[in-house]
């Protein structure tokens, strides 16, 4: 292979021994997982709100942000279950640029994957211990999921990964709800096929082992918009789009039909300030259609302390260094408004 093998990385079991969960943390994670599963299955009619920075780049500011979510969760607990978005990997369309905490614990330094593995586990654990939340992360690299599989409450498979066989097979063995995004080209049948694969049992190769999964009935759809053949963003959160997915579910034999709306990416045309408006629109037709209310379970929102985005090295506390986010004041208003529906 035309690569340099730098060093063998510590296996997940050893990392978990180095940074173990205590009994209280395990109880928190188990309870939060069950709550999320009940929302996806329809046993709990609260909304699921997966919210946080585009990329979890700085431990202190991420914890600061999530502690603010903790305070507002107590105010909206009867209507909304908040799951902090702590995405420690950043997919890059061209492969260039900052790839997230896993690759670069310090965005201004060169990549260090061992330190990144430790940093991602420590950040997720701190959130659980200090806020009482279980976290969400994107499964960008299926081989790495084992480093965090005992900590997470929710997982997404991204638009660029949803067609990949390994992502689908590993999702079938994940013990938490997995949101399968529609692909960047917008073909919803790809997303439905991915959900189908994730919900069934499989035998496959994983981390050098022959493994057998049991299927994940909580795998579900995430609508994030798409890019057309002219390179323009096309939203797919509108009433007609949701009805279309409803029909696809009706023509399949899938467990727990569910949709989560990703309010940024192509749905917002990469304008994060559209996110509160998109939430309002979805909630209005959800309010007026009982079938859609059962199907649409919640939202993915990109939010941080400060509005917008900055370049690496600018040093603005709590401001995204990847995609632009809405700041805390707008986020708080949006969450409180959402709880009024």
C-alpha positions in Angstrom: 0.0 0.0 0.0 1.1 3.5 -0.7 0.9 4.6 3.0 3.1 4.9 6.0 2.1 2.8 9.0 2.9 5.2 11.8 1.8 3.1 14.9 -0.7 0.6 16.2 -3.4 2.3 18.1 -4.8 1.2 21.4 -7.8 -1.1 21.1 -11.3 0.0 22.4 -11.2 -2.4 25.4 -8.0 -0.9 26.6 -9.2 2.7 26.2 -12.4 1.8 28.1 -10.2 0.4 31.0 -8.2 3.6 31.0 -11.4 5.8 31.0 -14.2 3.6 32.6 -17.8 4.6 33.2 -18.9 4.6 36.9 -22.2 3.1 38.0 -24.0 6.5 38.0 -22.9 7.3 34.5 -24.1 3.9 33.3 -27.5 4.6 34.9 -27.8 7.9 33.2 -26.9 6.5 29.8 -29.3 3.6 30.1 -32.2 5.8 31.2 -31.6 8.3 28.4 -31.3 5.6 25.8 -34.6 4.1 26.9 -36.3 7.6 26.6 -34.9 8.1 23.1 -36.1 4.6 22.0 -39.6 5.3 23.4 -39.8 8.5 21.3 -38.7 6.7 18.2 -41.2 3.8 18.8 -44.1 6.1 19.6 -44.5 5.1 23.3 -43.4 8.7 24.3 -45.0 11.6 22.3 -42.4 14.2 23.3 -40.1 15.7 20.6 -36.5 14.6 20.2 -34.2 17.6 19.8 -30.6 16.7 18.8 -28.8 20.0 19.1 -25.3 21.3 19.3 -22.3 22.5 17.4 -21.6 21.4 13.8 -18.3 20.0 15.2 -17.3 19.6 18.9 -14.0 21.3 18.6 -13.3 22.6 22.1 -14.1 20.8 25.3 -14.6 23.8 27.5 -16.9 25.7 25.2 -18.9 22.6 24.3 -19.4 21.8 28.0 -20.4 25.4 28.6 -23.0 25.2 25.8 -24.4 21.8 27.0 -24.7 23.1 30.6 -27.0 25.8 29.1 -29.0 23.1 27.4 -29.2 21.3 30.8 -30.9 24.3 32.4 -33.4 24.7 29.6 -34.1 20.9 29.5 -35.6 21.2 33.0 -38.0 23.9 31.7 -39.2 21.9 28.6 -39.0 18.3 29.9 -42.7 17.6 29.4 -42.5 18.4 25.7 -38.9 17.9 24.6 -36.1 15.4 25.2 -32.8 17.1 24.4 -29.8 15.1 23.2 -26.6 17.1 22.9 -25.0 16.9 19.5 -21.3 16.1 20.3 -20.0 15.4 16.8 -16.3 14.6 17.0 -15.8 13.7 13.4 -16.2 16.1 10.5 -16.9 14.6 7.0 -15.2 16.7 4.2 -16.6 16.7 0.7 -13.2 17.0 -0.9 -11.2 15.3 1.9 -9.4 18.6 2.8 -9.7 20.6 5.9 -10.3 20.1 9.6 -11.7 16.6 10.2 -12.8 17.0 13.7 -11.6 16.3 17.3 -10.8 12.7 16.5 -8.1 13.7 14.0 -7.0 17.0 15.6 -7.6 17.4 19.4 -6.0 20.8 18.8 -7.3 22.3 15.5 -4.1 24.3 15.2 -1.8 21.4 15.5 -1.1 18.4 13.3 -3.3 15.3 13.5 -2.8 12.9 16.4 -5.3 10.0 16.3 -4.3 8.5 19.6 -4.8 11.7 21.4 -8.0 12.2 19.4 -9.4 8.9 20.5 -8.8 9.8 24.1 -10.2 13.3 23.7 -13.4 12.1 22.1 -14.1 9.6 24.9 -13.2 12.1 27.6 -15.5 14.8 26.1 -18.5 12.5 25.9 -17.9 11.2 29.4 -17.7 14.7 30.8 -21.0 15.5 29.2 -22.6 12.5 30.9 -21.0 13.1 34.3 -21.5 16.9 34.5 -24.9 17.4 32.7 -26.8 14.1 33.0 -27.2 13.9 29.3 -26.3 11.0 27.0 -24.8 12.3 23.8 -25.2 12.0 20.0 -22.4 11.5 17.5 -22.0 10.7 13.8 -20.7 7.2 13.0 -18.3 8.5 10.3 -15.8 5.6 10.8 -17.6 2.4 11.7 -14.4 0.8 12.9 -14.1 3.5 15.6 -17.6 3.1 17.0 -16.4 0.7 19.7 -14.5 3.5 21.4 -17.8 5.2 22.3 -20.4 2.5 22.1 -21.0 2.4 25.9 -21.4 6.2 26.1 -23.7 7.4 23.3 -27.4 7.7 23.3 -28.0 8.4 19.6 -26.0 7.9 16.4 -26.3 9.3 12.8 -25.1 7.9 9.6 -24.3 10.8 7.2 -25.4 11.5 3.7 -22.1 10.5 2.2 -22.0 7.2 4.2 -25.5 5.9 4.0 -24.9 3.9 0.9 -21.8 2.2 2.4 -22.3 -1.4 3.2 -20.1 -1.4 6.3 -22.0 1.6 7.8 -25.3 -0.3 7.3 -24.1 -3.5 8.7 -22.5 -1.9 11.8 -25.7 0.1 12.3 -27.5 -3.2 12.5 -25.5 -4.1 15.6 -25.7 -0.7 17.4 -27.8 -0.7 20.6 -29.1 2.9 20.2 -31.4 4.6 17.7 -29.5 5.3 14.4 -30.7 8.1 12.1 -29.9 7.2 8.5 -29.7 10.4 6.4 -30.9 10.7 2.8 -27.9 10.8 0.4 -26.5 14.0 -1.0 -28.2 13.2 -4.4 -31.6 13.0 -2.7 -32.6 9.4 -3.7 -34.9 8.4 -0.8 -34.9 4.8 -1.8 -31.2 4.7 -0.8 -32.2 5.9 2.7 -35.0 3.4 3.0 -32.8 0.5 1.8 -30.2 1.6 4.4 -32.8 1.6 7.2 -34.0 -1.9 6.0 -30.4 -3.2 6.1 -29.8 -1.7 9.6 -33.0 -3.3 11.0 -32.1 -6.8 10.0 -29.5 -9.4 11.2 -26.2 -9.8 9.4 -22.9 -11.7 9.6 -19.9 -9.6 8.6 -16.2 -8.8 9.3 -15.6 -6.1 12.0 -12.3 -5.1 13.5 -10.8 -8.5 12.5 -13.7 -10.5 13.9 -16.5 -12.5 12.3 -19.5 -11.0 14.0 -23.3 -11.5 13.9 -25.6 -8.6 14.5 -29.2 -8.8 15.8 -30.7 -5.9 13.8 -31.6 -2.5 15.1 -35.4 -1.8 15.0 -34.8 1.8 16.0 -33.0 2.7 12.7 -35.0 5.5 11.1 -35.0 8.3 8.5 -33.3 11.7 8.7 -34.2 14.2 6.0 -31.4 16.7 5.4 -32.1 18.0 1.9 -30.0 17.3 -1.1 -28.0 18.8 -4.0 -29.4 18.8 -7.5 -27.5 18.3 -10.8 -26.8 22.0 -10.9 -25.1 22.0 -7.5 -28.0 23.8 -5.8 -29.5 22.9 -2.4 -33.0 21.4 -2.5 -34.9 21.1 0.8 -36.9 18.0 1.6 -38.6 18.9 4.9 -41.8 20.2 3.4 -45.2 18.6 3.9 -45.1 16.8 0.5 -41.7 15.4 1.2 -42.7 14.0 4.5 -45.9 12.5 2.9 -43.6 10.9 0.3 -41.5 9.3 3.0 -44.7 8.2 4.8 -45.7 6.3 1.7 -42.3 4.7 1.4 -42.6 3.5 5.0 -46.1 2.2 4.3 -44.8 0.2 1.3 -42.0 -1.4 3.4 -42.0 -3.7 6.3 -39.9 -1.6 8.6 -40.2 -1.3 12.4 -41.1 2.0 14.1 -41.6 4.4 11.1 -39.9 7.7 12.1 -38.4 10.8 10.6 -36.0 13.3 12.2 -35.7 16.6 10.2 -32.2 18.0 9.9 -32.8 21.7 9.8 -29.4 22.8 8.4 -27.3 21.5 5.5 -29.2 21.4 2.2 -32.6 22.0 4.0 -31.5 25.5 5.0 -29.3 26.1 2.0 -26.4 26.2 4.5 -27.9 29.2 6.1 -28.2 28.3 9.8 -30.5 31.2 10.6 -33.2 29.5 8.6 -33.4 26.7 11.2 -36.0 28.2 13.6 -38.2 29.0 10.6 -37.9 25.4 9.4 -38.8 24.1 12.8 -41.9 26.3 12.9 -43.0 25.2 9.5 -42.6 21.5 10.3 -44.4 21.9 13.6 -47.3 23.6 12.0 -48.1 20.8 9.6 -47.3 18.3 12.2 -49.8 20.0 14.5 -52.5 19.8 11.8 -52.0 16.2 10.6 -52.2 13.3 13.1 -50.3 10.9 10.8 -47.4 13.3 10.3 -47.3 14.0 14.0 -46.8 10.3 14.7 -44.1 10.1 12.0 -42.0 13.2 12.6 -40.2 12.6 15.9 -37.9 15.6 16.1 -35.1 17.7 14.8 -31.3 17.9 14.3 -30.2 21.5 14.8 -26.7 23.1 14.5 -26.3 25.5 17.4 -23.4 26.9 19.5 -22.8 29.8 21.8 -22.1 32.4 19.1 -23.8 32.9 15.8 -22.0 32.0 12.6 -18.6 30.5 12.0 -14.9 31.5 12.1 -11.6 30.4 10.7 -9.3 28.2 12.7 -7.1 30.4 14.8 -9.4 33.3 15.2 -10.1 32.3 18.7 -13.7 33.4 19.3 -15.0 31.4 22.2 -18.0 29.2 21.4 -18.1 29.9 17.7 -18.0 27.1 15.1 -14.8 26.5 13.1 -16.7 24.3 10.6 -20.3 25.0 9.4 -22.1 28.1 10.7 -24.5 27.7 13.6 -27.2 29.7 15.3 -26.0 31.2 18.6 -27.4 30.6 22.1 -29.9 33.4 22.3 -31.6 32.3 19.1 -31.4 28.6 20.2 -33.0 29.3 23.5 -35.9 31.2 21.9 -36.4 28.4 19.4 -36.5 25.7 22.1 -39.0 27.6 24.2 -41.1 28.3 21.2 -41.0 24.6 20.2 -42.2 23.6 23.7 -45.4 25.8 23.1 -46.7 23.6 20.3 
